[in-house]
Amino acid sequence: MPLPDEVVTHPLVLLSVVDHYNRVPKKKNRRVVGVLLGTGGGGKEKKLDITNSFAVPFEEVEGKPDIWYLDHNYLETMFHMYHRVQSKERIVGFYSTGPKIRENDLAIEALMRKYCPNTVMVIVDVRPGVSGIPTTAYGTVDEVEQDGKAIKKTFVHIPSTIGAEEAEEVGVEHLLRDINDASVSTLAQSVSNKMVALAGLKTRLEEIKSYLSAVLEKKLPPSPEIIYNIQVVINLLPNLNVEELVQSMYVKTNDMFMVMYVSSLIRSVIALHSLVNNKIKYSDDEEVKEKQQKIREAEEKKKAEIENKPKKDKFGRVIKKE
């Protein structure tokens, strides 16, 4: 069975992986491993949908990649329980919080082939502040050694995206409402998003640079497919030496930012107007309260004077209090 052309990870899987990672003790280079469940990826359907996952007890010794432990008995028990709830889902691979491929991942993949012939490994980057898509998918293929005799397994990259069904999109929108800061203006949010996008682009360019440097230094064999894709990306870049194109980009950018600036300015004016109205309202309420307080104090004072005034009988004599 061939590998899928695309791996689509659903939001529930990302939430489960982050929860699994946060529940284990924080140690240096500590990662978690679990099982991925999904549908598709076989026969004519080339897209693999990863819709669910569950954690698996996993231990490894740092510095000794040959020593690791994965509880496959627990794996089989959990999958049997999940299968009773959702019979369409099957084991499609495993996840790791990497954030990079490790030496014993091939051994884990060999164990997972017992449950899935074409195992997919998805590395989920749970580090905060990482820009771009947090998932990277890999599959294994047979690679012939240079001598032409030995055959070994090696990982190949599979395009990975984030997708969701309608119900999942509604749930994610409700979560984002709690996360988004309403006090941040639209302009600041837009600039922040562009900074994150540029940081992600910088990371990808650095990866391309490191790969090409390794190829030039003969540390890695050249891959015609990778070099072809890099050439395609370079060819898609606009020619900024054309004066008309540069001028049109400046005009379009200025128009877009002018609308954003005016919108933010109007929003600020409306916020200040609401603040002034609230100030006036509360100041009026305070004045009313002060007047009422003064009236109450005057009435209490008058009542106290009446009570303290000496009483006289009908002959005008002061009645002494006993």
WOCORGI-V399110 format. One record per run of one state. SS is the DSSP state (helix for helix, strand for strand, loop for the rest). FROM is the first residue (numbers start at 1). TO is the last residue. If there is no record, write none. Layout:
BEGIN
SS;FROM;TO / SS;FROM;TO
END
This chain:
BEGIN
loop;1;5 / strand;6;9 / loop;10;10 / helix;11;23 / loop;24;32 / strand;33;40 / loop;41;46 / strand;47;55 / loop;56;57 / strand;58;61 / loop;62;63 / strand;64;70 / loop;71;71 / helix;72;85 / loop;86;89 / strand;90;96 / loop;97;104 / helix;105;112 / loop;113;119 / strand;120;124 / loop;125;134 / strand;135;144 / loop;145;150 / strand;151;162 / loop;163;165 / helix;166;179 / loop;180;185 / helix;186;216 / loop;217;223 / helix;224;236 / loop;237;242 / helix;243;308 / loop;309;311 / strand;312;312 / loop;313;317 / strand;318;318 / loop;319;322
END
